[in-house]
Amino acid sequence: MKKITLSIVTLSFLAMQVFAQETAVKESDLSGKSFRFGLKQGLNISKINTNAEDEFLSRLDYCVGVTFELSITKWLSIQPEILFSPKGYHYETPEMDPELSWIVPLVSASEEDFTTKYTYNLAYGEIPVNLVIKTPAGFNFGAGVYLACMLDGKAEWALHHNGHRINEDYIVKHKSNSFYNIIPRYGDNPYRDGSDYSDLHNLNKYRGERELYYSFYSNLLEEENKVFNSFDWGLNFMVEYQMPFGLAIGVSYAGGMNNILAGLPAESGDFIKNTNLNIYLGVKF
């Protein structure tokens, strides 16, 4: 929220600077000779289009980039952009990852009381190109295509108990004594160190080589974790209100046309496609 607030203040300041130089849209701005450069930033509300049966939740993130405008006629322009555009999704299952089942006795629960929540963070470098129709009232309507390349991808799955994420503090909070006298299920515990009990200060022994003992991470750009294709493309639609002094506010929607699931035979029929709603502020010079 602080980033978005700072961005709004910055864009407003830049817009006032432009307004000091031009108090109205010049006729040349709408002619075939006009070229404008701008900054754009906003909120991504991303999700996926898929044939999987799980319930997938939207992911929110911050988008930023630059925009260009080349007028073809007085009312028509081409608008390419270069964006850093994070996308992704969340979902959860009532199942427990087998590698985390050793935690169950530590909170005196059964496996049915747990859910596993998955988060996929996919950061793209994206180039949308829109054909934009401009109106005298300041409203612009556009449509086009985008090309995107995954710059970073991470997956995280973590255990939750009764809606709360399991971590050290949660386990400690749910124990009234100073020591854990419950013996973990060592047969399911990949991080056993040979001891027959775990106390308040020994939980770290069960982390092993993992960053956290209660969740796992994967770098999706590494070949052994490659779940998604790095390339994506789709269709864009946008509407914005362009103020006379350069500040613009708008909404765009991008619908992915490419199946980003990697390594699946075409006959499988499984697919995941990105969808993204972007609410943005921009300023053009």
C-alpha positions, 0 to 999 in steps of 0.5 A, spaced: 500 500 500 505 504 501 508 503 494 502 504 491 501 511 495 508 513 493 506 512 486 500 516 486 504 522 489 509 521 484 505 521 478 501 526 480 507 531 481 509 529 474 503 530 471 503 537 474 509 539 471 506 537 464 500 541 466 505 547 467 508 546 460 501 545 457 494 546 459 490 543 454 491 537 449 495 541 443 492 539 436 499 536 434 498 531 439 492 528 435 495 529 429 499 524 425 506 527 427 505 526 435 509 521 439 509 521 446 512 517 452 510 515 458 510 512 465 505 507 467 504 503 474 498 499 477 495 493 480 495 486 477 489 482 479 491 475 476 488 468 475 488 462 471 483 459 466 484 452 467 480 445 466 482 443 473 477 442 478 480 445 484 478 452 486 483 457 484 484 464 487 486 471 484 493 474 486 495 481 487 501 484 485 504 491 483 505 492 475 510 498 473 513 500 466 513 505 460 508 506 454 509 509 448 504 513 443 504 514 436 498 517 433 496 515 426 491 520 425 487 525 429 483 519 433 487 513 432 494 511 435 498 505 436 500 504 443 506 499 445 508 498 452 514 495 456 512 492 463 514 488 469 508 484 470 507 479 476 502 474 475 500 467 478 494 464 483 493 461 489 489 454 491 489 449 497 487 442 498 485 438 504 491 433 503 497 434 506 504 433 503 507 427 505 514 430 507 510 435 512 506 429 516 511 428 521 508 435 524 501 432 525 503 430 532 506 436 534 499 440 534 495 434 537 491 433 531 489 429 525 491 429 518 484 431 516 485 438 520 490 440 515 490 443 508 496 445 504 496 452 500 499 453 494 502 459 491 505 460 484 508 467 483 510 468 476 513 474 474 513 476 466 517 481 462 511 483 457 510 487 451 503 489 449 501 493 443 494 496 442 491 500 437 487 505 441 481 510 438 481 516 442 475 521 443 474 528 444 471 527 451 478 524 453 476 517 453 481 512 449 479 505 447 484 500 445 485 492 443 491 488 441 496 483 443 501 482 448 508 477 448 511 475 455 517 472 457 517 469 464 523 472 468 522 469 475 517 463 477 517 461 484 512 456 487 511 455 495 506 450 498 505 451 506 501 447 511 495 450 515 491 448 521 484 451 522 486 456 517 492 458 520 499 457 517 503 452 521 510 455 523 514 455 529 510 460 533 504 457 531 506 450 534 509 454 540 503 458 542 499 451 542 503 448 547 502 450 554 509 446 557 516 448 555 518 442 552 515 437 546 514 430 549 510 428 543 515 423 539 514 425 532 513 420 527 520 419 525 518 414 519 515 420 516 520 425 518 525 426 513 529 431 518 530 426 524 537 426 527 536 420 532 533 423 538 527 421 541 524 427 543 524 435 540 524 440 545 522 448 544 529 449 542 530 443 537 525 444 532 530 447 528 534 440 527 528 438 523 529 443 518 534 439 514 537 443 508 530 446 507 529 454 508 523 452 513 521 446 516 513 447 515 513 449 507 517 448 501 519 452 495 521 451 488 524 455 483 520 454 477 526 456 472 530 451 474 530 445 469 528 440 474 522 444 477 520 446 470 512 446 470 510 452 466 513 454 459 517 461 459 513 464 453 506 467 453 502 471 449 494 473 448 489 478 447 489 485 450 483 490 451 483 497 455 479 503 456 482 509 460 481 516 461 486 521 458 486 528 462 488 534 458 495 535 462 497 528 461 495 524 467 491 517 465 487 512 469 485 506 466 483 499 466 486 493 462 484 486 461 489 481 458 487 474 456 492 468 455 492 464 449 498 460 450 497 453 454 503 455 459 503 448 462 510 445 460 511 438 458 504 435 457 502 431 450 497 435 446 492 429 447 492 430 455 487 436 454 490 439 460 491 447 460 493 453 464 492 460 461 494 466 464 488 472 465 490 479 468 486 485 470 490 491 471 488 498 474 493 503 473 495 510 473 499 513 468 502 520 465 504 522 458 509 527 456 
